[in-house]
Structures are given as structure tokens and as C-alpha cells.
Amino acid sequence: MHVAKLFIKVQSSCCRMVERQRLDLVQELGIQADKNARIGSPRQVLMVDMSTLETFDLQPGVLQENILLEGVLEPFRSGQVVQIGEALIRPTFLCEPCDYIETLQKGLAKRILGRRGWLGMVVKGGAIAVGDPVLPTSMQLPVLSDDTRIRFHEFVARIPSGKVATTADLVLALGVAKAYYRSFPSLIKKTAASLPVHRLVAIDGSLLTRHIPQQADLLAKEGVQVISNQISDRDRWHPQYFHPLNEKAGQHL
């Protein structure tokens, strides 16, 4: 398997992809100058195989992929780090077809399910170029589920005592669309009591007491400063810690 084409998503456009012969990847951030370059996001890179384009009669770049591969993505596994050029990439989860896919072909979102491509994060930065092989490594990082609800539970379980994450942090860390804001109250209500959902706050830092009545007391016991029903940035859990990207956090096979 090797790199057939490379693309970058232009910052000023929602869908426009520009072909490149080389991309520069930055550790923890993503592809340099790409619209999806964000620390803490599991959607920094999108990898698609050529067979998918051929199966659905699509042109290179139309799926908004960054890395188009000659070969098939079937060997990819979540958390199993691969090397492309100088960079190391951690596959996170399969990209879920969105409304944009329906604009390409009617009914495509349903037909392409499971073949939309793999999302990934940059574990080690460096240059990648057309023609570079894709090589498996012995580095295994935690698996991220394709199921958003499971990712939600896993993320909440890892928020440290004394820290909080906002609903905007949730959108970033889970790799979901902003439309998911509407789903969070329901997810919080249905979450097991053993999970620390009291460490979640609104996008502006205000408490979610409507859904978590004892939130202020629970946070105070953990040393979180609550003033006028809000927390300060001092107690925010920073995005760089949302997803482990080093060997100590994972394990060697």
C-alpha cells in the first residue's frame, strides 16, 4: 500500500480540496495549514483507498480525503499506529457519512457506510509525499469506537478529578458535528452513576445543574473553583490530554 495522491482542505472553504505532492504533518496538531488541524481532535487526517473511489465512481479528493492510498484500508485498526513517510499516524475510527456525501450522489451515504475512510491523529510529525509506502508499526494506542456513545462514555471516564471539560470540548474530542450539542443532555441523563458526568460544563463554563443538580458540590469536593455558577479556565482539562499519543499511554505489541 502506498500514497497515490495528497490533498489539503483550504482554511477559507468548507469543501475545497487542493492537491499537493507533499504534506507537512505536525505532532498533536494535524496537517499544517489544513482546516482540520486542531489539537485534541481525532479527525486530523482522513485516509481513503482508491478502490472505494472506483467502486462508487468518485473522483480523487471528492471525499475530502487528505491521503488517497493505492491499496485497501482493511488492515487498518483503531489505535494501531502506521508510518507514512516521516510521520506516524494513529487511526482513530471510521469516518461517518454526512449530509455532504448525499450531494455527490443520491443514496451514497447509505451505500458508502463503512467505506468512507479512516480518520486519524498525528503521533509524530514530518513530511509525507506521493509514493510513500504505508508501513505498520508495533505501536498500539487505545482503541476508539466507531460508536459515538461509547466514545462519550470513554472520554468522560478519563476526565481527571479536579478538571472539567466543556460541551465544546466534547464535540472536539468525540469528533462529531456541532449538531450533537442537542444530544448531550440525553447522554448525560442516561450515563451510569459511576461515570463523572459532573465534570462536564456548558460551552461558556457554566454548570449544567438542570441535568446534574449536585454538580457544584461535587466539583467543590474535587477542588474545582466555582464562582457564580461558573468555572474558570484554570480548571479546564486541556485538549492536548484528550487522546493519548505516546508510547507510555499505549503499549507495544
C-alpha positions in Angstrom: 0.0 0.0 0.0 1.3 3.4 -0.9 0.3 7.1 -1.2 -1.4 7.8 -4.6 -2.5 11.4 -4.0 -2.4 14.0 -1.3 -4.9 16.8 -0.5 -5.2 19.7 1.9 -8.5 21.3 2.9 -8.3 25.1 2.4 -9.0 27.1 5.5 -11.4 29.5 3.8 -13.6 26.9 2.3 -15.9 24.2 3.7 -15.3 21.6 1.0 -12.5 22.7 -1.4 -9.5 20.4 -1.5 -6.2 21.3 -3.1 -3.9 18.6 -4.4 -0.3 18.5 -3.1 2.8 16.4 -3.8 3.8 16.7 -0.2 2.2 17.4 3.2 3.8 18.5 6.4 2.3 16.9 9.5 2.7 18.4 12.9 2.6 16.3 16.0 -0.6 16.6 18.0 -2.0 19.2 15.6 -2.5 17.6 12.2 -1.7 18.7 8.7 0.0 22.1 8.6 -2.4 24.8 7.1 -5.2 22.3 6.9 -8.7 23.4 8.1 -9.0 20.3 10.4 -5.7 20.9 12.2 -6.7 21.0 15.8 -5.1 19.7 19.0 -7.3 17.1 20.7 -9.2 16.3 17.5 -9.4 12.7 16.4 -10.2 14.0 12.8 -6.9 15.5 11.9 -6.3 13.2 8.9 -8.7 11.4 6.6 -7.4 8.3 4.7 -9.3 6.8 1.8 -8.4 3.9 -0.6 -8.6 4.1 -4.3 -10.8 1.0 -4.5 -13.6 3.0 -2.7 -13.5 5.7 -5.3 -13.6 3.2 -8.1 -16.5 1.3 -6.6 -18.6 4.4 -6.3 -17.4 6.2 -9.4 -15.9 9.1 -7.5 -13.0 11.4 -8.4 -9.9 11.8 -6.2 -10.4 14.4 -3.5 -14.2 14.5 -3.7 -14.5 12.6 -0.3 -12.3 15.3 1.2 -9.6 12.8 1.9 -6.1 14.1 2.8 -4.4 10.8 1.9 -5.6 8.7 -1.0 -4.0 5.2 -0.9 -3.3 2.7 -3.6 -4.4 -0.5 -1.9 -7.2 -1.3 0.6 -7.7 0.0 4.1 -8.9 -3.3 5.5 -5.7 -3.9 7.5 -6.2 -0.7 9.4 -7.2 -1.0 13.1 -8.0 1.7 15.6 -5.0 2.6 17.7 -2.6 0.6 15.5 -0.1 3.3 14.5 1.2 3.3 10.9 4.1 5.1 9.4 3.8 7.2 6.2 6.9 9.0 5.1 8.4 10.6 8.2 5.1 10.8 10.1 3.4 8.4 12.4 -0.4 8.3 12.3 -2.9 6.8 14.7 -6.1 5.6 13.0 -8.9 6.6 15.3 -12.3 5.5 13.8 -14.2 5.1 10.6 -15.5 8.4 9.1 -19.3 8.5 9.2 -21.0 9.6 6.0 -22.5 13.1 6.4 -25.0 15.2 4.5 -22.3 16.4 2.1 -22.0 12.8 0.8 -25.6 12.9 -0.4 -24.8 16.0 -2.5 -22.4 13.8 -4.5 -24.8 11.0 -5.3 -28.3 10.4 -4.1 -28.3 7.4 -1.6 -24.5 7.4 -1.4 -24.4 8.0 2.3 -26.1 4.6 2.9 -24.1 2.7 0.3 -20.7 4.0 1.3 -21.2 3.3 5.0 -18.1 1.5 6.4 -16.0 2.6 3.4 -16.0 6.4 3.9 -12.3 6.2 5.1 -10.3 6.2 8.3 -9.8 9.2 10.4 -6.5 9.7 12.3 -4.3 11.7 14.5 -0.6 12.7 14.1 1.5 10.9 16.7 4.8 12.1 15.2 5.2 14.9 12.7 7.1 15.0 9.5 6.8 15.2 5.7 4.8 12.7 3.6 4.9 12.5 -0.1 3.2 10.9 -3.1 4.6 7.4 -3.5 5.5 6.9 0.2 4.6 3.4 1.5 2.3 2.8 4.4 4.1 0.7 7.0 2.6 -0.9 10.1 4.4 -0.3 13.4 4.5 -2.1 16.8 3.0 0.9 18.5 -0.5 0.3 19.8 -2.6 3.2 21.3 -6.1 2.9 22.9 -8.9 1.9 20.5 -11.6 4.4 19.8 -15.0 3.0 19.0 -17.0 3.9 15.9 -20.0 4.3 18.2 -20.3 7.9 19.4 -22.0 6.9 22.7 -19.1 4.6 23.6 -16.6 7.3 22.8 -18.6 9.6 25.1 -18.5 7.2 28.0 -14.8 6.5 27.5 -14.0 10.2 27.3 -16.0 11.2 30.4 -14.4 8.3 32.4 -10.9 9.8 31.7 -11.6 13.4 32.8 -9.3 13.8 35.8 -10.6 14.7 39.3 -10.2 18.5 39.7 -10.7 19.1 36.0 -13.7 19.9 33.8 -14.5 19.7 30.0 -16.9 21.9 28.2 -19.5 20.7 25.7 -17.3 22.3 23.0 -14.5 20.1 24.2 -16.8 17.1 23.9 -17.6 18.0 20.2 -13.9 18.3 19.6 -12.8 15.1 21.4 -15.5 12.9 20.1 -15.0 14.1 16.6 -18.7 14.9 16.0 -20.7 17.6 14.3 -22.0 20.6 16.2 -25.5 19.2 15.8 -24.5 16.7 18.6 -24.9 19.5 21.2 -28.6 18.6 21.3 -27.8 15.0 22.2 -25.6 15.7 25.2 -28.3 16.3 27.8 -29.8 12.9 26.9 -26.4 11.2 27.0 -25.7 12.8 30.4 -29.1 11.6 31.8 -28.5 8.0 30.6 -24.9 7.8 31.8 -24.2 5.4 34.6 -23.8 7.0 38.0 -20.2 5.6 38.2 -19.1 8.0 35.4 -18.1 11.5 36.5 -20.5 13.5 34.3 -20.4 16.3 36.9 -17.0 17.2 35.3 -18.9 18.4 32.2 -19.9 22.0 31.9 -21.6 24.2 29.2 -19.7 25.8 26.4 -19.3 29.1 28.4 -18.1 27.3 31.5 -21.4 27.5 33.3 -22.7 24.5 35.3 -25.2 22.0 34.0 -27.3 22.0 37.1 -30.5 21.4 35.2 -29.2 17.9 34.3 -26.7 17.5 37.3 -28.4 19.1 40.4 -25.4 18.4 42.8 -22.8 19.5 40.3 -21.4 22.4 42.3 -20.9 20.4 45.5 -19.3 17.5 43.6 -16.9 19.8 41.8 -16.1 21.7 45.0 -15.1 18.4 46.7 -12.5 17.9 43.9 -11.0 21.4 44.3 -12.7 23.0 41.3 -13.3 26.7 41.8 -17.0 27.6 41.2 -17.9 31.3 41.2 -21.4 32.5 40.3 -22.3 29.0 38.9 -19.2 29.0 36.5 -15.8 27.5 36.5 -12.6 29.3 35.4 -10.1 28.3 32.7 -7.8 27.3 35.5 -9.7 24.0 35.9 -10.2 23.2 32.2 -8.9 19.9 31.0 -6.7 20.9 28.1 -7.2 19.3 24.6 -3.6 18.0 24.4 -4.6 15.4 27.0 -7.9 14.3 25.3 -6.3 11.4 23.4 -3.0 9.5 24.3 -0.4 10.0 21.6 2.7 8.4 23.2 4.0 5.0 23.9 3.6 5.3 27.7 -0.2 5.7 27.2 -0.4 2.7 24.8 1.6 -0.5 24.6 3.9 -2.3 22.3 2.7 -5.5 20.6 
